[in-house]
């Protein structure tokens, strides 16, 4: 087979001309570019799970990871990962609020016990 643009002989199985880059009759419109290394959907999914787990164990870490990986999940249109990151953020916030409330209650209880003596 010969290239329709440059006229050089190319393989009969060629999708594009290796000399000038013009698509051949074998070209079906699919992208021939290799998958880019910036496609990290697997990484975002894994890290969103880690963020969700960490929000229960160490809420500050889960909160930060949720804030970091949620925009990445939105950018690659990964709805499940976005939801996990959002849940990690809200769970961490709930833990922070709960810890503040418990600290206040504990402080009031301690002060009340000291005043009883």
C-alpha positions in Angstrom: 0.0 0.0 0.0 1.1 3.6 -0.7 0.4 6.7 1.3 -2.2 9.0 -0.2 -0.2 12.1 0.8 3.5 11.5 0.6 3.3 8.5 -1.8 5.8 6.3 0.2 5.2 2.6 0.5 3.8 1.6 3.9 2.6 -1.7 5.5 -0.8 -2.9 4.5 -1.8 -3.0 8.2 -0.7 0.5 8.9 -3.3 2.8 10.5 -1.2 6.0 9.8 1.7 6.7 7.6 4.9 6.5 9.6 6.5 9.1 7.3 3.9 11.9 7.3 1.3 10.8 9.9 -1.8 10.9 7.6 -4.5 8.3 8.5 -4.8 5.4 6.0 -7.9 3.5 4.9 -7.4 1.2 7.9 -7.9 4.2 10.3 -11.2 3.7 12.1 -11.3 7.0 14.0 -10.1 5.5 17.3 -7.3 7.3 19.1 -3.9 5.8 18.5 -2.2 7.8 21.3 -0.9 5.8 24.1 -2.7 6.1 27.4 -1.2 9.1 29.2 0.4 8.8 32.6 -1.8 11.6 33.9 -4.8 9.2 33.8 -4.7 8.2 37.5 -8.3 7.1 38.0 -7.1 4.0 39.8 -5.0 6.0 42.1 -7.8 8.5 42.9 -10.2 5.6 43.6 -7.7 4.0 46.0 -6.9 7.2 47.7 -10.5 8.1 48.1 -11.0 4.8 49.9 -8.0 5.5 52.1 -9.4 9.0 52.9 -12.7 7.5 53.9 -11.1 4.9 56.2 -8.7 7.5 57.7 -11.7 9.8 58.4 -12.8 7.2 61.0 -9.3 6.5 62.4 -7.5 9.9 62.2 -10.1 12.5 61.2 -7.6 15.2 60.3 -5.8 13.0 57.9 -9.1 11.8 56.3 -10.2 15.4 56.0 -7.0 16.5 54.3 -7.0 13.6 51.9 -10.7 14.2 51.1 -9.9 17.8 50.2 -6.9 16.8 48.1 -8.5 13.9 46.1 -12.1 15.2 45.7 -11.1 17.8 43.0 -9.1 15.1 41.2 -12.1 12.8 41.2 -14.3 15.6 39.8 -11.7 16.3 37.1 -11.7 12.8 35.8 -15.5 12.5 36.2 -15.2 9.6 38.8 -18.5 9.9 40.7 -17.9 7.0 43.2 -14.5 8.5 44.2 -16.0 12.0 44.5 -18.7 10.6 46.8 -16.2 8.8 49.0 -14.0 11.9 49.3 -17.1 14.0 50.2 -18.1 11.4 52.8 -14.6 11.5 54.3 -14.7 15.3 54.6 -18.2 15.2 56.3 -17.3 12.3 58.6 -14.1 14.2 59.7 -16.1 17.4 60.3 -18.6 15.4 62.4 -15.8 13.9 64.5 -14.3 17.4 65.1 -17.6 18.7 66.2 -18.2 15.7 68.4 -14.8 16.0 70.0 -15.3 19.7 70.8 -18.7 18.9 72.4 -17.2 16.1 74.4 -14.3 18.3 75.5 -16.7 20.9 76.8 -18.9 18.4 78.6 -15.8 16.8 80.2 -14.4 20.2 81.2 -17.7 21.2 82.8 -17.9 17.8 84.6 -14.3 18.2 85.9 -15.0 21.7 87.1 -18.2 20.5 88.8 -16.3 17.7 90.6 -13.6 20.1 91.8 -16.2 22.5 93.1 -17.9 19.7 95.0 -14.8 19.3 97.2 
